């Protein structure tokens, strides 16, 4: 019996592999292949489908928006205000000192998180401003995108729920909202078209 035990220990220590070793290795290999075969389709089905990917970006033709007007488009289920600013609005926004702002950060997804809220950091081209139209206080949709709507004391956007007022650069100037309106990721495809997202 002692000779059998010594012989078995010798095989485990580096001798010829036994049939049992082969069965163990083969079982582990098959279990790994089976696991991969189950996990790949499971993970793949969690990826967004084509309709979700299509909604992740939105192209907008800017040529239909006259100077001084704004439109509201929907991107990823959120309103986005696109404003074609006048020279006067641009000058007004650029003249505001940082010390007059309630929120000193740009909140622009196109820039680093610590960029300041100067008007130049709130847009790509001075005449075009894009902001996510959700009040940063309680998530209401501010007024001011259509002609004749109340734009508040700063000619930007006014949230009637609790009185938050944003300027022509989408920066919070008055009321309980703690942050500027968020600037989504976007880029100009041509001089008159953009892609949001």
Secondary structure as the mmCIF struct_conf table of DSSP 4:
data_model
#
loop_
_struct_conf.conf_type_id
_struct_conf.id
_struct_conf.beg_label_comp_id
_struct_conf.beg_label_asym_id
_struct_conf.beg_label_seq_id
_struct_conf.end_label_comp_id
_struct_conf.end_label_asym_id
_struct_conf.end_label_seq_id
HELX_RH_AL_P HELX_RH_AL_P1 UNK A 2 UNK A 12
TURN_TY1_P TURN_TY1_P1 UNK A 13 UNK A 14
BEND BEND1 UNK A 15 UNK A 16
HELX_LH_PP_P HELX_LH_PP_P1 UNK A 17 UNK A 18
HELX_RH_AL_P HELX_RH_AL_P2 UNK A 19 UNK A 44
TURN_TY1_P TURN_TY1_P2 UNK A 45 UNK A 46
BEND BEND2 UNK A 47 UNK A 47
HELX_RH_AL_P HELX_RH_AL_P3 UNK A 50 UNK A 55
TURN_TY1_P TURN_TY1_P3 UNK A 56 UNK A 56
STRN STRN1 UNK A 58 UNK A 61
HELX_RH_3T_P HELX_RH_3T_P1 UNK A 62 UNK A 64
BEND BEND3 UNK A 65 UNK A 65
TURN_TY1_P TURN_TY1_P4 UNK A 67 UNK A 68
STRN STRN2 UNK A 70 UNK A 75
TURN_TY1_P TURN_TY1_P5 UNK A 76 UNK A 77
STRN STRN3 UNK A 78 UNK A 84
HELX_RH_AL_P HELX_RH_AL_P4 UNK A 87 UNK A 95
HELX_RH_3T_P HELX_RH_3T_P2 UNK A 98 UNK A 100
BEND BEND4 UNK A 102 UNK A 102
STRN STRN4 UNK A 105 UNK A 105
STRN STRN5 UNK A 108 UNK A 108
TURN_TY1_P TURN_TY1_P6 UNK A 109 UNK A 110
BEND BEND5 UNK A 111 UNK A 111
TURN_TY1_P TURN_TY1_P7 UNK A 113 UNK A 114
STRN STRN6 UNK A 116 UNK A 116
HELX_RH_3T_P HELX_RH_3T_P3 UNK A 119 UNK A 121
BEND BEND6 UNK A 122 UNK A 122
BEND BEND7 UNK A 124 UNK A 125
TURN_TY1_P TURN_TY1_P8 UNK A 126 UNK A 127
STRN STRN7 UNK A 128 UNK A 132
TURN_TY1_P TURN_TY1_P9 UNK A 136 UNK A 138
BEND BEND8 UNK A 139 UNK A 139
STRN STRN8 UNK A 143 UNK A 143
BEND BEND9 UNK A 145 UNK A 146
TURN_TY1_P TURN_TY1_P10 UNK A 147 UNK A 148
BEND BEND10 UNK A 149 UNK A 149
TURN_TY1_P TURN_TY1_P11 UNK A 152 UNK A 154
STRN STRN9 UNK A 155 UNK A 159
TURN_TY1_P TURN_TY1_P12 UNK A 160 UNK A 163
STRN STRN10 UNK A 164 UNK A 167
TURN_TY1_P TURN_TY1_P13 UNK A 168 UNK A 169
BEND BEND11 UNK A 170 UNK A 170
STRN STRN11 UNK A 172 UNK A 174
BEND BEND12 UNK A 175 UNK A 176
BEND BEND13 UNK A 179 UNK A 179
HELX_LH_PP_P HELX_LH_PP_P2 UNK A 180 UNK A 182
STRN STRN12 UNK A 183 UNK A 183
HELX_LH_PP_P HELX_LH_PP_P3 UNK A 184 UNK A 185
STRN STRN13 UNK A 186 UNK A 190
TURN_TY1_P TURN_TY1_P14 UNK A 191 UNK A 192
STRN STRN14 UNK A 193 UNK A 196
#
